């Protein structure tokens, strides 16, 4: 017998999606506030790159990757084009490693949740 979606299933999914989007926007607003406090916006690409190489910049990249933001979304919040961000990431191993660290932490969280769900625990 095939599973038939009900309106309740759709509303649960829609609510989860709305909640996720709301959390994402709140996170992006916090990142923008941080960058504004550091006078990040309006700087040249070289000055932005220098900031990204600082501890604060690297932690921000890691946090963005943990929040499952795609490269284009991260570029948008930093007001750097995707092409420029890719070039910066490829030219600076520490920035590349920050992305990897953030994405690997995110993947670990997803895997842990899948194991819990498979074991009958509520995630």
C-alpha positions as CSV (number, residue, x, y, z in Angstrom):
1,X,0.0,0.0,0.0
2,X,1.4,3.4,-1.0
3,X,1.8,6.2,1.5
4,X,-0.6,9.0,0.8
5,X,0.4,12.5,1.9
6,X,-2.2,14.3,4.0
7,X,-2.7,18.0,4.5
8,X,-1.3,17.6,8.0
9,X,2.0,16.2,6.5
10,X,2.2,19.2,4.1
11,X,1.6,21.7,6.9
12,X,4.2,20.1,9.1
13,X,6.7,20.2,6.3
14,X,5.8,23.8,5.4
15,X,6.1,24.8,9.1
16,X,9.5,23.2,9.4
17,X,10.6,24.9,6.2
18,X,9.3,28.3,7.4
19,X,11.1,27.8,10.7
20,X,14.3,26.9,9.0
21,X,14.1,30.0,6.7
22,X,13.4,32.2,9.7
23,X,16.5,30.8,11.6
24,X,18.6,31.3,8.5
25,X,17.5,34.9,8.1
26,X,18.2,35.6,11.8
27,X,21.7,34.1,11.4
28,X,22.4,36.2,8.3
29,X,21.3,39.3,10.1
30,X,23.7,38.5,13.0
31,X,26.5,38.0,10.5
32,X,25.7,41.3,8.8
33,X,25.7,43.1,12.2
34,X,29.1,41.6,13.0
35,X,30.5,42.7,9.6
36,X,29.0,46.2,9.9
37,X,30.6,46.5,13.4
38,X,34.0,45.7,11.8
39,X,33.4,48.2,8.9
40,X,33.6,45.4,6.5
41,X,31.2,46.8,3.9
42,X,32.6,49.3,1.5
43,X,36.2,47.9,1.7
44,X,38.2,46.7,-1.3
45,X,38.4,43.1,-2.2
46,X,42.0,43.0,-0.8
47,X,40.8,44.5,2.6
48,X,37.9,42.0,2.7
49,X,40.4,39.1,2.1
50,X,42.6,40.4,4.9
51,X,39.6,40.4,7.2
52,X,38.6,36.9,6.1
53,X,42.1,35.7,7.1
54,X,41.7,36.9,10.7
55,X,40.4,34.7,13.4
56,X,37.0,36.5,13.4
57,X,36.7,36.1,9.7
58,X,37.6,32.4,9.7
59,X,35.1,31.8,12.6
60,X,32.4,33.6,10.6
61,X,33.1,31.4,7.5
62,X,33.0,28.2,9.7
63,X,29.7,29.3,11.2
64,X,28.2,30.0,7.8
65,X,29.2,26.6,6.5
66,X,27.8,25.0,9.7
67,X,24.5,26.8,8.9
68,X,24.5,25.0,5.5
69,X,24.9,28.2,3.5
70,X,26.0,27.7,0.0
71,X,29.0,29.5,-1.4
72,X,26.9,32.0,-3.3
73,X,24.9,32.8,-0.1
74,X,28.1,33.3,1.9
75,X,29.4,35.5,-0.9
76,X,26.3,37.6,-0.8
77,X,26.5,38.2,2.9
78,X,30.2,39.2,2.5
79,X,29.3,41.2,-0.6
80,X,31.8,39.2,-2.7
81,X,30.9,37.6,-5.9
82,X,30.9,33.8,-6.1
83,X,33.8,33.9,-8.5
84,X,35.9,36.1,-6.3
85,X,35.0,34.0,-3.2
86,X,36.1,30.9,-5.0
87,X,39.4,32.5,-6.1
88,X,40.0,33.7,-2.5
89,X,39.2,30.3,-1.1
90,X,41.5,28.6,-3.6
91,X,44.4,31.1,-3.0
92,X,44.3,30.8,0.8
93,X,44.4,27.3,2.3
94,X,43.2,28.6,5.7
95,X,40.0,29.9,4.2
96,X,39.5,26.6,2.3
97,X,40.1,24.7,5.6
98,X,37.5,26.9,7.3
99,X,34.9,25.9,4.8
100,X,35.8,22.2,5.1
101,X,35.7,22.4,8.9
102,X,32.3,24.0,8.9
103,X,30.8,21.6,6.4
104,X,32.3,18.6,8.1
105,X,30.8,19.7,11.4
106,X,27.4,20.1,9.7
107,X,27.7,16.6,8.1
108,X,28.5,15.0,11.5
109,X,25.4,16.6,13.0
110,X,23.2,15.2,10.2
111,X,24.7,11.8,10.5
112,X,24.2,11.7,14.3
113,X,20.5,12.8,13.8
114,X,20.0,10.0,11.3
115,X,21.4,7.4,13.7
116,X,19.2,8.6,16.5
117,X,16.2,8.6,14.1
118,X,17.0,5.0,13.0
119,X,17.3,4.0,16.6
120,X,13.8,5.2,17.4
121,X,14.8,8.4,19.1
122,X,13.0,11.7,18.4
123,X,15.4,14.2,16.8
